[in-house]
Amino acid sequence: MTPRTVAVLAGGLSHEREVSLRSGRRLAASLRKTGLSVVEWDADATLLQRIRTERPDAVVIALHGGEGENGSVQAVLDLLDVPFVGTPAAACRRAWDKPTAKAELQRAGLTTPDWVALPHSTFREFGAQAVLDAMVERLGLPLMIKPDQGGSALGAQVVHEAGELPAAMVSCLAYADTVLAERFVAGTEVAVSVVHDGAEPRALPPVEVVATGGVYDYTARYTPGATSFHCPARLDAATTAALEEAAIAAHTLLDLRDVSRLDAVVDAEGRVQILEVNVSPGLTDTSLLPTAAATAGIELGDLYAALVERAVERGH
């Protein structure tokens, strides 16, 4: 029997291109170990023609940021009627926009830090200092400043003093036109991956993240040794269960599919504070989903091979 052909999409043109290429290489190697025939394709101007002439049985999206998470590639694959592993386009768009996702989670009764999202034009039209003063008055300090869209913590930083805000805003606006200012929550930073490889979505063991520099930023995420991980997280059973329930609830509420990752902080009162949900979790050597899968005794290739079968069975 001829093995299924799977195309792993990686690279692209986002700020996270290099991370995506690393995820794609690792995923492709893992899938080959399961016996699948795997091709690795960049998400560029040749992609549509490649799909038409070398049509795979399914596509796995290992793109991070931009078109890989905002629904663009997913919509193109739907146009071509190609089965793919991952969340449909409409739900990708909802999760990609952090303020939109936070509002939906909050309406459903899940806890997320208080926030405000302001486009660049607001600071020009109403006066940057006046807006920043109102932001601090409303949310307090410290604040987490980050782009309203994007991943890998690019453009994100913690602001402890009001005088640090202008520089943080400039850095943030280099990656997006809208700033998400969020009340900073101190506590245990945790990531919970959700996989839907069976009858119901299930949470993998939570991964506790301890960044050497105190903030899990881009450097801490992708520099070996810059962050230590504990999986399962060093939390009591009740808190662990609450984290897993929140991750599955967010996955279901936002209509995510196949795989997702919840980033959260367990605060001093033991509450799960949801930061964001990622529809295309990293798969590099320092990424969190592979760490969780290994703790659960699951080979990365076997997990994604099962997701490939589900994608083929549903047909899109």
N, C-alpha and C positions, 0 to 999 in steps of 0.2 A: 504493500500500500504506500503510495507516494505521501510523504509527510506534508503537512500544511505549510504554506509559505506565509510568513509573517513579516511585515515591514515595520521596522522600528523607526519612528520619526524623531529626529533630534537636531539640535543646532538652532536653526532659525536666525532671526535678526534682532532678537531682544537683547537687553543688557545681560541676560542670563545665558547667553549662547554657550559659553565654555562649560558652565555647570551642566547644561542640557546634554552637551556632547559626552561628558563623563557619565551621566546617567544612562544615555543611550548605549554606550559601549558596554557598560556593565550588564544592562538588561539583555542586550543581544547575546552576549556570552552566556548568560544564565539560561536563556531560552534555547540556545543551541544544545546545551547539555541535556535537554528533555527530548531531543530528537527532532525538533522543529527546524524547518529550513528558514533561515533568517537573513533578511537583507536590511542594511542600514541606509536610510535616506535622509538627506538634509531637507529641511522645509524651505525650499527656494523656488525659483521660477520654473524649474524643471519638474516639480512634483506632480502636477496634474497629468502631464504627458507620460511620466513614468507609471502612474497608477493605471492609465488607460492601456499602455502597451505591455506592462509587466504586472498586471492586476494581481495583488496578493489575496489570500483568503481572508486576512484581517490585518488591521493596522493597530499598533500600540503606540500611543503618543507619549514620548519622553521629552516633550518640549516644556520649558519653564518660562513663565512670563509671556507677555504679548499674545501673539496669535495662538500659542499653545494652550492658554488658559482662559482667554476671553471669548471663546466660542468660535473664532474664525476658522481654524482648521477643522473643527468638528462640523461646522456648517458646510464646508467644501466636501468633506467625506460623505456627508448626507446627500449632497447634490449628486455625487458620483455613485451613490448607493453602495458604499464600501463599509463593511462591518468594522467597528473599531472598539477598542477597550477604553472605557472612560465615560465621563459625564456628557450628556447631550448639550448642544450649543446654547439653548436658552438658559439652562441651569448654570452652565459655565459663566455666562454673562452676569448672572445674579451673584454668584459667589465671588467672581473676580472683582466686583465693585464692593470694597469692604464696608462702606457705610450702608449700602443696600442690604448686604448680608447681615450686618449687625442689627439693623432695624427689624429684619424678619425674625432673627433669633430672639431679640428682646420681646417682640410682640407675642412670641410663643411661650414666654415665661422663662427662657434661658437667661443666664446672667452674663453680661458683657460690660466692660468698663465704660463709663460715661464718656461721650465724645462730641466733637463738632467737626464737620467737614466744610472747608471753605476754599473756593477756587481762587486762583491767583488774582483775578480781577477784583475780588472783594477788597483786597489789601490796597489796590490802586485807587478804587473808587471811594472808599470810606476812611482811608488813612491807615497805614500799616500799624503805627504805634497804638492808635485808638482800638483797633481790632485786637491786637495782641494783649492789650490791657484788659479788654473785656473777656478774652479767652482765659486769662489767668484768674480773673475774678470769678468766672463761672466754674472752671474745672480745677483750679488750684495748681499747686506744684508738688512734686515733679510731674512732668508731662512726657508722654511718648509721642514724638512727631514722626509721621511716616506718610508716604504717598498713599492716596486713596486706592490705587491699583498697583499691582506689582508684587514681586516676591523676593526671597533671599535676603530680606531686610535691607535692600538697597535704598539709600536715602533716609533710613530710619535712625533715630537717635533719641536718647533720654535727655530731657532738659530739666536741670535742677534749679536754675535761677533765671529770672525773667530776662536778664541781660544776655542770656545765651540763645534766646528765641530767634532774633533776626537771622543769625548765621544758620541756625537749624532749618529755618524756613527756606533760605536760599538753597541749601543742600538738598532739601526735600523736593523743591520745585524743579530741580534738575532732572528728576525722574518722572514727574507727573504734573499736571496743571492744577491739581486740587490737593490740598493738605488735609490729612486726617490727624487731628489733635485729640489724643486719648488720655484720660486720667491714668497715670502710671500706677500699676498694682504690683507691690512687692510680694514675694512669696516663692513658691516652688514652681519653676517653669517646666511644663510637661507637654509632650506631643502624643496624641493617640491616633493611630492609623485604623481606618475602618476598611474592611474588605468584604465584598459581596460575592463570594465564590461558591455559595451554597444556597439553601432555601431562604435564608435571612442574612442581612448584613451583620457582621460580628466585629468586635473591637479586638485588636491585637494588644499585647501588654503595653501599658504606658511607658514612655521613655522619659526619664527625668534628665533635664539639660542643665549643666553647670558650666557656664562660660568663665574661663580664667579671668577675663577682663571685666566680668560683671554683667556684660550685655551680650546677648546672643545675636551679634550683628553679622554682616557678610563675611568678614575675616574669621570670626569665631566659627561660623558654619562650615567653612570649606578649607580651613587650615588644620591639618592633622596635629593633634596635641593641644589645640587652642581651647578645646571644650572637652569636658568629661561627661560621659553618659552612664546612667544607671537604669538598667532594664531587667526586671520590672522596677518602676519608680519606687523610691523609699517612702511609701505612703501606707497608711493603714487600709484595711480591707474595705471599709465603708467609703473612704475617699476614692480609692481605686474604682470601686463600683460606680460611684457618682460620675467620675471622669468618663468611664466607658459608656455609661448611659447618655451622657451629654454628647459624646462623639457620635453615637448612633442616632440620637435625636436630631442633631444638626445635619448629618448625612441625609436622613430621611426628609426632614423639613425642607431642605434646599433642593430636593429632587436630584441628589448626586447619584452617581452610578459606578459600580465596580470597585472603585478605590478612592479614598480621600484621607486627609489628615487634619485633625483638629489641633490647633495650638492654643494652649490655655495656661493660666496661672492659678495655682491653689493658694488663696490668700491666707492671712494670719488666722481668720475665723474658720478656715477649712472649706470655704466656698470655691466652686469651680467658676472662674472668670474666663469666658471664651474670648480669645483675641482675634482669631480668624480661622477660616477653613480653606484648605488647599485642595484643588481638584487634580493636580498633577504632582504628587509628592516626589521629592528628590530620591534618586536611587544610586548615589555615589557612595564611595567607601565611608564617608562621614555622615551619610543621610540617616534619617530616623526610621523610615519604614523598613528597610532591610534589617536594621538592628532589632526592631520589634519582631519581625518575622523569624529571625534566627533564634530569639528567645523562646518563641512559640514552637520551635522545632520545624519550621517551614522553610524549604528552599525557595529562594526568590524565583527561580525559573519555574518551579512547579506551581507556585501561586499564580504567576502571570500566564502560564500555559492553560491553567483552568479558566482564567478570565478570557483568554482567547477563544476557548471552546464556547463559552457563554455568548461571546460576541457573535461568533459564527452562527450559533443556534438561533439567536434572535434576529439576525440578518441585517442589523444596522447599529 
